[in-house]
């Protein structure tokens, strides 16, 4: 897991591994490119990653 989001390990550990990976990718981009706080980024990223996963038919 990305060290940047270690504080949110509990939130991420319950996710499907594909969703977790996608959420970390999205959250990292939100923090780096849009100056989101880590908390806001991970919250939004989890929602987007779950939507992405369900769109794939998961």
N, C-alpha and C positions, 0 to 999 in steps of 0.2 A: 504494500500500500504506500502511496505517496506520503512522505513524512509531513508534508504541509497540512495534512488533514488527520493526523494522529488523534487529535482531540475528539474527532467524530467517529472513531472506530466502532463504537456500539451502534451508531446509526447505519453504518455501512456493512457491518458483519451480517446483518439479517437479510441482506439483498442477495439475489441470484448473482453468481460470479460475473456474468456478462453485464448485468445492470451496474454492479459495483464498479467494474472497470470503466464503463461508459460515464458513470456519474463522476468519477475522479477526473476523467479527461475534460468533461464539461466544466466542472468546478475549477480546475486549474486555469482554464481559459478565461473564465469569468473573473477570477482574481487578478490574473496577469493583464488581461486586455481591457477589462471594464472597471477595474478597481473595486470590485465587490468585496465585502468583508468575507472572511472564511465561512462564517456561519450562514450568511445569506447565500453565498455561492453553493455550499453543499446542499442546503435545503432546496434551492431551485434546481440544482443539477440532478438530485435524486428524482424529482418529479419528471424532469425532461428525459432522464435515462429510462425511467419506467414506461413513459409514453413511447419512447423509441423501441423498447423491447416488445411492448404489446402490439405496436404497429408491425413488427416482424412476425407476429403470430405466436409469441412466446407465452 
